[in-house]
């Protein structure tokens, strides 16, 4: 799903008002929970030893525009990048997460803003996946989770973001965050995605 959504956005930029954009790449950030691969690399027996801590690493994917690739070809490329980073390059991702222990988060953000060169990526897709909340969606319980949404505020790392979560009761929700000033420019892209997915 993450790969498909990323490919849909890329395709929309190919099909909608391509003449209005400068540049030849879209840079996508895909945050990934590396807790399970981390356990595998360290050969840990269970989740217990990794119960606390930040195990989120970012996979970056650059999509070259105007290559006339189909949506499934782009999705396959994104999926290969995800697989490569979560398997072949997992040690690199583990080291990136470990770097967070030795830097000042505040100083990092201040330095990033002071550079004043805009967001480092075009968009981000964060997919929390299918969540049963440890069986708390079971409708036979006296109290149960009916639905869930997930959204990220506009940040400094990407121009817009797609935040995705799915539950057994009400399926998938995708929240899109972007600056109000880009509403008119981005609306045709969202419409393209809705049309492709037959959402009305």
N, C-alpha and C positions, 0 to 999 in steps of 0.2 A: 504494500500500500504506500509506504514512504516513497519508494521508487516511482510508482505510478503518479503520485501527486507532484513530485519533482518534475517528472517528464511532462505532465500536463501544463505546468507553469512554463516550462521551456518552450513547449510547442505553441502555447498562446503568444509568447513573445515573437515567435517566428511568423505567426499568421496574422496577428493584430498590429496594425500600424508600425510595421518594422522600419519604415522610412523615418519615423520620429525618434529613433534611438541612435546614439553614437556608441562606439565600442563593438567588440566582436565576441565577447564572452559574457555568460551569466555565471556568477560564482554562488554555489549553493553550500550552505552549512547544514550538516545533519548530525545533531547531538546524539550520542549513543551511550547507553549504559554498558560499561565494560566490566561490570561486577562478575558475571559468569565467565567471560574469557580470562579475566584476571585470576579467578579461582583455578581455572584450568592450567594457566601458565605457572602459577605457584604451587600447583598440585595440592590444594587445600581440600579437606574432606567434606566440608559443609559450609552453609551460609554464615554460621555462627561467628567465624573469625572476621567476617567482613560486614558485620551488622551495622557499623557506623562508618561514615566517611563519604567523600565525594568520589564517585567512580564514573563521572560523565566526561567523555572525550568527544571532540568534534571531528567529524569526517568532512573533508572539503572535496567538492566536485566542481570542476570547471566545464561548462557546456559551451562549446564553440557554436555560435549562431550561424545561420544561413548555410547549413550543410545538407538541408533537405532530408533529414533522417525522420523516420516514422516514430510515433510515440512509444511503441514497444521496443524499438531499438535504443532509444534514449533511456527508457526505464531499465533495460538490461545493462546498459553502461553504468547507471547509477547503482544498480544492485551489485555489479561486479566490484565497484569501488567500496561499497559497504562490506561485502564479504572479504575483500582483500585487507581492509583496515581492521576488521574484527577477527581475522584469522592470521594471515601472513604478516601483517604489520602491527600485531597487537602489542609487542614489546615497545614500539615507538609510542603507541597511545598510552600505555602504562607510564612511560617516562614523562609524557606531557602532563598527565594527572599529578605525578609526583612533584613536578615543578611548582604546582600551586602551593605546596607546603613551604617553599622558600621565598616566595614573592609577597609583596604587600598588595592586597587586592585594591585598596584605596589608591595607592600610588599608580598601579597599573591603569585604573580607570581615569585618573587625573592626567596621566601621560597620554593616553589614547585620545582624550578629548582635546588636549592642548595641541595635538598634531593637526587638528582641524582639517583632515582630509576625507571626511565622510565615513560612512559605514564600510567595513572590510568585506562585506559580501552583499550580493543582490537580495537573496532571501534565505530563509531557514525553514526547514520542515522538522518539527518535533512531534514524534508519534509515540504516545504512551502505550499504544497497543490495546489489546482486548483485556479489560479489567473486570474480574469478578469480585474483587475486594475480599479475597479469602472466603468466598461463598456468601458474602453479605448481600448478594443480588437474588438469593433464593427466596422466591415468593411465598414459600410455606412458613417462613419465619414471621414472628409478630411484627418486627420492624426490618425493613430491607431497603436496599438502595434501588431506586427506580431508574435513575439516569445520572449522567455525569457530563460536565463540560470542562474544558481545559483551555486556558488562554494565557498568553504571555504579553506583557505590556511592551509598547514600542521601546526598543533599546538602542544601543549605540553600535551594535555589531552587524545588523542587516537592515535593509530598507523596509522589508515586510516579512512577516512570518506566518506560517500555517501551523496551528496547534491542534493535534488530533488525539482523540480518545474514543474507544468503543466499549459498550456495555451490553450484556445479554438482553436487557429489557428494551432499550430504545436505540440500539445500533450505534452508528458512527456519527460523531460530531466533529466538524473541522471549523475552527475559529481563525479568521484571518485578521491580522493586525497590521495597520499601515498608517502613515501620516495623513491627516485630513486633506492636506494640500495635494495629495496624489489621487484623490477619489476619482476625479474625472478621467485621469490617465489610466488608472488600473481597472476601473469598472468593466470595460470591454473584455479584459482578461478573465475576470471572474465569470462573466456571462459565457465566454467560450468554454470554460471548465464546466459550468452548469449544463450547457447544451451537450457537451461530450458525455457527461454522466447521466443525462436525462433527468436532471433535478429541476422541478418547477414548483 
